[in-house]
Amino acid sequence: MSPKKPRTCKSPEEVFHNYICENEDLSVGIASIMTLMHTIKNAKYSTLQELRETLHESIKQMKQTDHPVAAITSGCELFMRFITLIEDSESIEDCKKRMLARADIFLQNLNESRGTVARIAQKFILDGSKILTHSKSRVVLAAMKEAAAQNKKFQVFVTNTDKRADTMETELRKAGISVTMISDAAIGYIMEYVDFIMVGAESVVESGGIVNKLGTYPMAICAKEMNKPFYVLTESFKFSRLYILSQDDLPDEYKFSPTMKKDKVKLSMVDYTPPIYITLLFTDLGILTPSAVSDELIKLYL
């Protein structure tokens, strides 16, 4: 099903917001890329330099929303690299047409990536499996639905961290999957009973680690201690040229909402999970070990 087009809007921020509000199944990364395509089609510019500046301003506006900046950054970086390889056109209109043609191909590949990841990951879900996941991840949900469509019977434990977790529970139940909501405090207790963990990612960094919703890191530590496989399901457009080694290396724009009130104590919305705690990454590029991420990033940006 094709995403709905946003209503006529004045700013990239509004376009971005409407894409997400009108398409609940649309990821933040893809919504940000669609917003840049909208900018290319509708903004006024006469040179490539003006276009680049306009696109960067659009990205800046999207980062001022309450949506994950890590996902916006990684998706937009790869998109910008992909479309701006074309610079030899005689006119700006010709360049615009060629950019949009490439952008359409790029977006089509991205729209297919979640299904590819789901098909790969569902093979690891067997009858009788007990799986722990963190809040809601669209790609994890897709993999579980794919497994359920294969008539596999399994149980899922979902951490009840926010409203998105409630949505995850509802969607799993609709698919006929047995699901139990647990508190974050119950992770250590439930870890003994699950077979493996499946989580999504807002961004995959050069070290092979991931940036994801706060609470992913302690879940991974617990899994490592109890010898449980920790699987990450993610599309390759979330691969980012950012090298992180610790929580302190996370950019502030990843951690804090720009709309957060100044008088409130700031608590990061995400954490960094080092590669040592990750067993495998299921991606549209195939099944990867964390150490293979840097090689794939080089290929993506060549």
N, C-alpha and C positions, 0 to 999 in steps of 0.2 A: 504494500500500500504506500503510495507516494505521500511524502509529508505535505501538509497544507501550506499554502503560501501565506505569508504574513499580511496583515492589513497595511494600507498605506501609512507609513510612519515618517517622522522627521529626522530621527537620529539612528545611527547603528545600534545604540543601546536599546532603543525601542524595538527595532527589527529583531534583534537577538532575543529580547525578552518575549516577544510574541511568538517567535518560532518555538521556543521551549514551552510556553503556556498552551499553545494550540496543538502541540504534538507531544503528548506525555511520554511516548516511547523514544523520543529523539534524545540522543546523548548531547551533553554540553559541547563536546569537541566538534561534532558534526554541525550543531547549530551555529557555532562560531564560524565554521568554514562557509556555511550557507550565507551567513551575514556578510562575509567578505565578498562572496560572489554577488550579492545584492548591491554592495558598494561599487564594485567594478561596473555593474550594469547601469547604475543610476547616478553616481557621483559625477561632478563636473571636473575635468582635468584636461590638460592639453599636452602634457609631457609624461614620460614614464616616471620621472622624479616626483612630479605632483601626485601621480597615482600611488607611488610607494608611500609618500607622506600621508595621503588620505587613508590608505589601508592601515598604516601604523596608528593613526588617530582612531580608527574604528576598533582596533584591538585594545587600545588604551581605554576606550569607553566601555567595552565589554568586561574588562578587568575591574571596573568600578561597580559591577553588580555583585549580588550575593552568591553567584555560581562559582564552582571550583576554578580558580585561576590556573592551577596546574594543567587541567584538561584544555582550557582555552589556549594556553601558551604552546603546549606540544602540538596541538592540531593546527594552529595558525602558522607556526614555524615551518612545518612540513609543507603546508599548502603554499606559503609564500615562496619557498624554495622551488616547488614544482611548477608554478605558473610563471615565475619571473625568469625562467630559463630562456624565454622568448624575448629577444631584444633587438632583432634584426629587421623588424617590419618597417616599411617605408612611411606609413602613417600611423597615428595613434589609434584610429578606428580599426585598421587592419590588425594592429597589435591587440586591441581590445577583443576582437572576434576570436583571434587565436588563443588568447588567454582563457576566455570563457569556454572555448571548445575543450581545452585541456582541463579546465576546472570541472566540467561536466563528467569527463572520464574519471578524474580523481574522485569526485563525489560518488559516482556509481560504484567504484571499487570499495570505497569506505562503507557504503550502504550494504555491501555484500560481506564485509569483513566479520560482522557479528555472527552471522549465520555460519561462516567458515569456522570460527572459533568454537561455536556451540557444537558443531558436528564432530570436531576433533575431540573436544573435552568429554562429550557424552559417552564415549567409548570406555572411559575410566569409571563411569557410574554403573555398578553392577547390581543385580537383584540383591536386596538385603542390605545395601550400603547405608551407612549412617554418616551424614555429611553436616559439617558445621560451616556456616557462612556468616559474614558480617554485614548487618543491615541489608540494603538493597544494591544489587549490581545488575544492570540490564543484561550483560553478557552471561553472567552466572545463571540468571533466570532463564535465559534462552537455552543454555546447555541442559538445564534440568527439565525444561519443557520438552526438549528434543529427546532426552532419555525416557521421559514418561510416554512420549509418542511411540517409543519402541516397546511399550508394555512392560517397562522395568518398574519394579516396586522398590522404593527406597524411602528413607526418612531424612528430613532436613531439620536442623536446628538453626534458628535465626536469632541473632542478638537484637534485642529490643532497644535500639539506641535512639531512634527518632521516628518521625511519621513515615519515612521511607521504608522502615522495617515493616510497618503495618501494611503498606502496599505490597511488599514482597510476600508477606504471609497470605494476603488475599489472592494474589496472582498464582501462588503455588497451590493453594486449595482449589482454585478454579481448574487447574490442570490435573486435579486428582492426586496430588502429591501430599503425603503425610508430612505435616510441619508442626514444630513446637517452638514457641517463642521463649527465649531465655534472657535473663539480665546479663550484663557484662560481667558481673561478679560471679556468675555461674560457669564462666569459661573453663576454669581449672577443674571444676567438678565434672563437667560434661565431656571434657577432652578424653577422659579415660574410656568413654563409650563410643566415640566416633571413629570412623575408619580414616577419614582425611578431611582437610579443610579446603574450601574453594572460595576465593575472594576475587573481587575485581581490582582495578587500579585507576587512579586519576592520572597517573603518569608513571612511566618506566624510565629510570635514569641510566646514565652511562655505566654506572657501577654494576648494573643488573638488579639493583634494589628497586623498590616501588614507593611512590607517594600515594597514600590512600586515606580514607576516613580515619579519624582518631580512634585508636583502639585496635587497629590492625597489627601494629608492632607487638604489643603484649600477647596477642593471640598467637602470633608467629613464634614468640619465645616459648610460650607454653607448649606449642606443638613440637618444637625442637626438643624440649626436655622430655617429652613423652613419646618421642619417635613416631610422630604422626606426619604423613606427607602434607606439605603446605603448597597448594597449587594456586597460581595466579592466572586468571583468564583476562586477556586484554587484547585490544586491537592495536596494530602496529602504528597507527597514527598517534598513539599516546606515547610513543618513544620520544624521549627528550634529550637534547644535547646539554644536559646539566649533570655535573658530577657532584654527588652528595655522599658524604661518609658518615655524617651524624645528624642528629636533630638540629643542631646549631647551624648546619649548612642550608637548611630549608629557607628559601627567601620569605621575607615577612608577608609578601603579597599572596603566597601560597597558604600561609598559616592563619591570617586574620581577615575577617570581613571588612571591607572599606566602610560599611554602614554601621559598624559596631560603635556603640556610644563610648565616648572617651572616658567616662567615669566608671566604666565597668572593667573588672580585671580581665585582661586578655588571655584567653586559653586557645591554643591552636586548634583549628578545625581538622587538621591532618597530622599524620606522623610518617616517618620514614622507616621502612623495613629493609634492613641490609640484606644483601644477596645470600649470606650464609644461612639465613632462615628460610629461604625459598627453595623448594624442591624442583619444580618445573614451571615454566610459563607456557600456557597454551595461547598461541597467537595465530593470526591469519597467515603468518609466514611459516607456520609449523610449530612443533613442540621444541622449545628452546631451554637450555640451561641458563642460569643467570650470567655466566661468563660469556655466552654467545651474543648477548645484547649489544655490546660495543661494536662487534663486527657487523651486525645487522644495521646499526645506526650509520656506519660508514657507507654501506650499500644504499641506504635510503637517501643520503644526502650527496651522493656522487652526482 
